[in-house]
Amino acid sequence: MTVQTEMDALAPALEAYFGTYAMEETDRYAVAYIRLIHENLEYALANPSD
């Protein structure tokens, strides 16, 4: 369930980065958001019972 939730959170981050109205500032936020998701996804995969 945790992995599914994190993957669901990834969609708006990717949309913010690749979207039609993406700008430098939104790209910075999106990249930070994607990195945060990536770091936590690795933890969730390594600790499925947590």
C-alpha contacts under 8 A as a table, 3 or more apart, distances in Angstrom:
res1	aa1	res2	aa2	distance
1	M	4	Q	5.12
1	M	5	T	6.23
2	T	5	T	5.09
2	T	6	E	6.25
2	T	44	A	6.77
3	V	6	E	5.11
3	V	7	M	6.14
3	V	41	L	6.47
3	V	44	A	6.45
3	V	45	L	7.22
4	Q	7	M	5.09
4	Q	8	D	6.10
5	T	8	D	4.98
5	T	9	A	6.27
6	E	9	A	4.96
6	E	10	L	6.29
6	E	37	I	6.44
6	E	41	L	6.69
7	M	10	L	4.99
7	M	11	A	6.95
8	D	11	A	5.73
9	A	12	P	6.28
9	A	13	A	7.02
9	A	37	I	7.68
10	L	13	A	5.17
10	L	14	L	6.22
10	L	34	I	6.62
10	L	37	I	6.91
11	A	14	L	5.27
11	A	15	E	6.14
12	P	15	E	4.81
12	P	16	A	5.97
13	A	16	A	5.11
13	A	17	Y	6.35
13	A	30	A	5.11
13	A	31	V	7.63
13	A	33	Y	6.30
13	A	34	I	6.19
14	L	17	Y	5.08
14	L	18	F	5.99
14	L	19	G	7.82
14	L	30	A	6.96
14	L	34	I	7.61
15	E	18	F	5.25
15	E	19	G	5.05
16	A	19	G	5.37
16	A	22	A	6.12
16	A	26	T	6.45
16	A	27	D	6.88
16	A	30	A	5.90
17	Y	22	A	5.91
17	Y	26	T	6.74
17	Y	27	D	5.03
17	Y	30	A	5.51
17	Y	31	V	7.30
18	F	22	A	6.45
19	G	22	A	5.25
22	A	26	T	5.83
22	A	27	D	6.43
23	M	26	T	5.25
23	M	27	D	5.98
24	E	27	D	5.07
24	E	28	R	6.33
25	E	28	R	5.21
25	E	29	Y	6.51
26	T	29	Y	5.15
26	T	30	A	5.99
27	D	30	A	4.97
27	D	31	V	6.01
28	R	31	V	5.25
28	R	32	A	6.25
29	Y	32	A	5.14
29	Y	33	Y	6.08
30	A	33	Y	4.96
30	A	34	I	6.06
31	V	34	I	5.03
31	V	35	R	6.11
32	A	35	R	5.14
32	A	36	L	6.20
33	Y	36	L	5.12
33	Y	37	I	6.24
34	I	37	I	5.10
34	I	38	H	6.04
35	R	38	H	4.97
35	R	39	E	6.15
36	L	39	E	5.26
36	L	40	N	6.31
37	I	40	N	5.23
37	I	41	L	5.86
38	H	41	L	5.01
38	H	42	E	6.30
39	E	42	E	5.46
39	E	43	Y	6.68
40	N	43	Y	5.02
40	N	44	A	6.11
41	L	44	A	4.97
41	L	45	L	6.11
42	E	45	L	5.23
42	E	46	A	6.17
43	Y	46	A	5.07
43	Y	47	N	5.98
44	A	47	N	5.14
44	A	48	P	5.61
44	A	50	D	7.45
45	L	48	P	5.64
47	N	50	D	5.55
